[in-house]
Amino acid sequence: MFKKLILYFLIAICIIACANRFYRVPVAQGNIVTDEMIDQLEIGLTSAQVQFIMGSPSFTSAFNSDRWEYIGTFSVGENKITNVHYVLTFDNGKLKTWDNLLDET
């Protein structure tokens, strides 16, 4: 009985000692937008071409279908690695502008 108690105590000490070294799960939420994706954008691309490059937008406005927004975060554990918020605007189905709203201060 006493040996089991010591064994459980040693196992608990080992788990507590290693608690900070557990694998931290990378979590992607929303759209993941990379620099390579942004580099492929050109003025005049159709909405289908933009969607092929960027994926589906996080949301589009019900009042303005020519404005697409891509919002996302990527974090590992409690540390935020990436935070993006891009707004793409179209004119007659062609890409007109794209802006990173997080760069503006």
C-alpha positions in Angstrom: 0.0 0.0 0.0 2.8 2.4 1.0 4.7 1.6 -2.3 1.7 2.5 -4.4 1.2 5.8 -2.6 4.9 6.7 -3.2 4.5 5.6 -6.9 1.4 7.8 -7.3 3.2 10.7 -5.6 6.3 10.4 -7.9 4.0 10.2 -11.0 2.2 13.3 -9.9 5.5 15.2 -9.3 6.7 14.2 -12.8 3.5 15.4 -14.4 3.6 18.7 -12.6 7.3 19.2 -13.5 6.5 18.6 -17.2 3.3 20.6 -17.2 4.8 23.6 -19.0 6.2 21.4 -21.8 2.9 20.0 -23.1 2.2 20.3 -26.8 0.4 23.6 -27.6 -2.2 23.2 -30.3 -2.0 25.7 -33.2 -5.5 27.2 -33.6 -6.6 28.9 -36.8 -9.8 30.9 -36.7 -11.4 32.7 -39.7 -9.4 33.2 -42.8 -5.7 32.5 -43.0 -4.3 35.1 -45.4 -0.6 34.7 -46.3 1.7 37.2 -48.0 1.9 34.9 -51.0 -1.9 35.2 -51.4 -1.7 39.0 -51.3 1.2 39.1 -53.7 -1.0 37.3 -56.3 -3.8 39.9 -56.2 -3.9 42.3 -59.1 -6.3 45.1 -60.0 -8.9 43.8 -62.5 -9.1 40.2 -61.3 -12.6 38.8 -61.4 -14.4 37.8 -58.2 -14.0 34.1 -59.1 -10.3 34.6 -59.5 -10.0 36.4 -56.2 -12.0 33.6 -54.5 -9.7 31.0 -56.0 -6.7 32.8 -54.6 -8.0 33.9 -51.2 -10.8 31.5 -50.5 -14.3 32.5 -49.4 -14.5 35.7 -47.5 -15.3 35.8 -43.8 -18.3 37.9 -44.7 -19.8 40.2 -47.3 -22.1 43.0 -46.7 -25.8 42.5 -47.4 -25.9 46.2 -48.5 -22.7 46.2 -50.6 -21.8 43.0 -52.4 -18.7 44.6 -53.8 -17.0 44.6 -50.4 -15.4 41.4 -49.1 -13.7 41.0 -45.7 -11.2 38.5 -44.7 -10.7 38.3 -40.9 -8.6 35.7 -39.1 -6.2 34.9 -36.3 -3.6 32.2 -35.8 -2.4 31.4 -32.3 -0.3 28.7 -30.6 -1.3 28.2 -27.0 -2.0 31.7 -25.5 0.4 33.5 -28.0 -1.2 35.2 -31.0 1.1 34.7 -34.0 -1.0 36.3 -36.7 -4.0 38.6 -36.9 -5.4 39.7 -40.2 -8.2 41.9 -41.5 -8.3 42.6 -45.2 -11.0 44.4 -47.1 -11.3 43.9 -50.8 -13.5 46.1 -53.0 -14.8 45.3 -56.4 -16.2 47.5 -59.2 -18.4 45.8 -61.8 -17.1 42.4 -60.7 -13.4 43.3 -61.0 -11.0 43.8 -58.1 -10.5 47.5 -57.4 -8.6 47.8 -54.1 -7.4 45.7 -51.1 -6.5 47.1 -47.8 -5.1 45.7 -44.6 -7.1 47.4 -41.8 -4.6 46.4 -39.1 -1.8 48.3 -40.8 -3.7 51.6 -40.4 -3.2 53.4 -37.1 
